[in-house]
Amino acid sequence: MIDCIIVDDTPLAVEKLEDFVNQTPSLNLLQSFNNGLEALNYLHSHKVDLVFLDIQMEQFTGLQLMEALHYRPQIIIVSAYSQYAVQGFDNNVTDYLLKPYSFERFLKAIDKMIVVSSDKVVKDYMFVKTEYRMERINFSDILYIEGMGAYLQIVTKQAKVMTLLNFMQIMQLLPIANFIRVHKSFIVAIDKIDSIERNVIRIGGKMISVGKSYQDEFYKRI
């Protein structure tokens, strides 16, 4: 079963999507949102496999929502504007449904989402570019990741590796179950935390403050 949400500020568009989702046995609709900020808060504390996302929303656009996500479920953009397609695919969306679309076109998007999911091989490591080489890093070795200007420093049990990846890119590589962003400058491995006192994490000899905007999600996860 694919758990999904709908994010669109047009009631008729939401109604149509809800109808199509309910006709598709493989989909389970968790919730619909007419506000991108409410959807973002939901995504910070709930596991979702797929987001049907409108781009042109008044308070918080779909592109802003994608950029703000700490992890990336699969996203199918649903928009009346074709000019956002390039930006959408630059953000690695699964598909782009141009309104008005048929139920058959909707099902093709779902089929594509399932194919993309099945092609994802579960790995216990990642490769990151550092200096002039690609460095293999085992997820189980990572203690925390620290932002240092234009770089990220990945701190493992054995070494410190610098990379030009940004936080959004690294979160897409990490297994979401065991890593969480706790500050604008830090991601930590949950199972490597030694202690927490007064919103300060001790991990591998490092003291890391939990940012105020990250505290609710952090304490839910632990």
Legacy VTK file of the C-alpha trace (Angstrom):
# vtk DataFile Version 3.0
C-alpha trace
ASCII
DATASET POLYDATA
POINTS 222 float
0.000 0.000 0.000
1.284 3.450 -0.970
0.564 6.094 1.679
-0.030 9.456 0.034
-1.152 13.016 0.705
-2.607 15.740 -1.528
-1.400 19.344 -1.391
-3.449 21.753 -3.513
-5.223 25.010 -2.677
-7.990 24.500 -5.270
-10.964 22.585 -3.768
-12.114 21.113 -7.102
-8.590 19.863 -7.861
-8.408 18.206 -4.426
-11.833 16.619 -4.929
-10.783 15.177 -8.287
-7.540 13.775 -6.896
-9.301 12.281 -3.888
-11.746 10.533 -6.235
-8.925 9.132 -8.389
-6.940 8.008 -5.340
-9.987 6.270 -3.865
-10.465 4.399 -7.154
-6.875 3.103 -7.030
-6.515 0.082 -4.697
-2.752 0.504 -4.261
-3.131 4.026 -2.820
-4.012 4.984 0.748
-4.891 8.656 1.197
-3.679 9.868 4.602
-4.759 13.480 4.350
-5.415 16.407 2.009
-4.042 19.919 2.533
-4.928 23.259 0.937
-1.878 24.900 2.494
1.766 24.080 1.834
2.935 25.019 5.338
0.443 22.667 6.983
1.584 19.896 4.642
5.234 20.597 5.509
4.508 20.294 9.235
2.716 17.011 8.600
5.609 15.645 6.529
8.068 16.510 9.301
6.328 14.078 11.645
4.719 11.443 9.383
6.119 8.935 6.923
4.580 9.450 3.489
5.435 7.518 0.323
3.928 9.886 -2.248
2.850 13.530 -2.444
0.488 14.907 -5.089
1.707 18.496 -5.149
0.397 21.663 -6.751
3.077 24.218 -7.616
1.174 27.512 -7.757
-0.140 28.078 -4.219
-0.498 31.502 -2.612
0.999 31.091 0.849
3.747 28.549 0.199
4.523 27.220 -3.273
5.146 23.610 -4.171
8.747 24.416 -5.052
9.274 25.988 -1.624
7.778 22.890 -0.022
10.159 20.577 -1.884
13.157 22.699 -0.882
12.097 22.690 2.789
11.664 18.922 3.134
14.129 17.122 5.390
13.465 13.929 3.491
11.985 13.375 0.079
9.004 11.124 -0.572
8.177 10.600 -4.217
6.397 13.612 -5.680
3.917 13.846 -8.539
3.337 17.459 -9.492
-0.250 18.318 -10.425
-0.372 21.736 -12.076
-2.272 23.811 -14.626
0.981 25.460 -15.692
3.373 23.625 -18.008
6.199 26.122 -17.471
7.043 24.545 -14.109
7.810 21.151 -15.641
11.533 21.805 -16.077
11.897 23.001 -12.479
9.939 19.999 -11.316
12.126 17.464 -13.063
15.228 19.364 -11.940
13.970 18.547 -8.439
13.716 14.842 -9.346
9.939 14.608 -9.226
8.462 11.293 -10.329
5.947 12.709 -12.807
4.122 15.874 -13.875
0.359 15.817 -14.359
-0.848 18.773 -16.381
-4.421 19.824 -15.558
-6.854 18.751 -16.853
-5.710 15.121 -16.871
-7.592 11.863 -17.308
-7.847 8.892 -14.959
-5.755 6.902 -17.467
-2.975 9.506 -17.304
-3.225 9.464 -13.511
-2.745 5.680 -13.477
0.323 5.993 -15.714
1.860 8.323 -13.143
1.164 5.792 -10.380
2.680 2.980 -12.459
5.774 5.112 -12.975
5.994 5.765 -9.239
5.845 2.014 -8.521
8.575 1.296 -11.099
10.825 3.979 -9.604
10.270 2.538 -6.115
11.091 -1.006 -7.236
14.290 0.203 -8.888
15.624 1.610 -5.627
18.165 -0.828 -4.233
18.476 -0.829 -0.457
22.101 -0.028 0.376
23.959 0.345 3.647
26.441 2.862 2.250
26.762 5.891 0.003
29.458 7.425 -2.159
30.229 11.141 -1.799
32.616 13.251 -3.823
35.503 14.630 -1.787
38.463 16.390 -3.387
39.220 14.335 -6.529
37.738 10.992 -5.512
34.468 9.302 -4.616
34.592 8.164 -0.995
32.507 5.255 0.278
30.857 5.874 3.637
28.931 3.204 5.527
25.758 4.560 7.112
26.474 2.594 10.288
29.763 4.478 10.741
28.297 7.994 10.629
28.036 9.878 13.920
26.888 13.252 12.679
27.095 15.645 9.731
28.013 19.297 10.229
27.505 22.229 7.870
30.688 24.235 7.383
30.035 27.084 4.970
29.743 25.705 1.440
30.778 22.225 2.660
29.379 19.428 4.760
31.685 17.542 7.110
30.655 13.908 7.575
32.034 12.671 10.878
32.375 8.898 11.144
33.949 6.588 13.706
37.124 6.526 11.625
37.434 9.869 9.838
36.060 13.260 8.823
35.063 13.641 5.171
34.380 16.985 3.483
31.924 17.185 0.593
30.172 19.902 -1.431
26.769 18.211 -1.046
24.120 20.372 0.639
21.740 19.263 3.393
18.863 18.504 1.017
21.090 16.335 -1.171
22.613 14.404 1.735
19.205 13.756 3.329
18.063 12.129 0.092
20.997 9.706 0.339
20.644 8.837 4.031
18.160 6.239 5.355
15.487 8.382 6.982
14.795 5.873 9.759
18.078 6.576 11.536
19.092 10.130 10.640
17.476 13.405 11.617
18.308 17.053 11.209
18.435 18.669 14.657
19.823 22.090 13.788
20.307 24.194 10.665
23.942 23.022 10.766
23.656 19.423 12.025
22.271 15.987 11.129
22.780 13.219 13.696
22.575 9.430 13.668
19.861 8.662 16.205
21.389 5.361 17.320
24.760 7.032 18.044
23.410 9.561 20.561
25.033 9.080 23.967
22.823 11.429 25.976
20.471 14.413 25.792
20.361 17.128 28.424
18.559 20.470 28.191
18.202 20.148 24.409
21.891 19.402 23.983
22.949 16.114 22.374
26.224 14.428 23.285
27.435 12.230 20.434
30.960 10.970 19.782
32.426 13.547 22.150
30.582 16.400 20.381
27.921 18.586 22.012
25.159 19.594 19.568
22.245 21.881 20.428
18.803 20.910 19.146
17.441 23.952 17.312
14.103 25.262 18.553
12.349 24.646 15.220
13.611 21.041 15.168
12.751 20.052 18.763
9.185 18.780 18.248
10.146 16.419 15.434
13.321 15.301 17.212
11.585 14.247 20.429
8.843 12.474 18.472
11.484 10.442 16.612
13.461 9.360 19.665
LINES 1 223
222 0 1 2 3 4 5 6 7 8 9 10 11 12 13 14 15 16 17 18 19 20 21 22 23 24 25 26 27 28 29 30 31 32 33 34 35 36 37 38 39 40 41 42 43 44 45 46 47 48 49 50 51 52 53 54 55 56 57 58 59 60 61 62 63 64 65 66 67 68 69 70 71 72 73 74 75 76 77 78 79 80 81 82 83 84 85 86 87 88 89 90 91 92 93 94 95 96 97 98 99 100 101 102 103 104 105 106 107 108 109 110 111 112 113 114 115 116 117 118 119 120 121 122 123 124 125 126 127 128 129 130 131 132 133 134 135 136 137 138 139 140 141 142 143 144 145 146 147 148 149 150 151 152 153 154 155 156 157 158 159 160 161 162 163 164 165 166 167 168 169 170 171 172 173 174 175 176 177 178 179 180 181 182 183 184 185 186 187 188 189 190 191 192 193 194 195 196 197 198 199 200 201 202 203 204 205 206 207 208 209 210 211 212 213 214 215 216 217 218 219 220 221
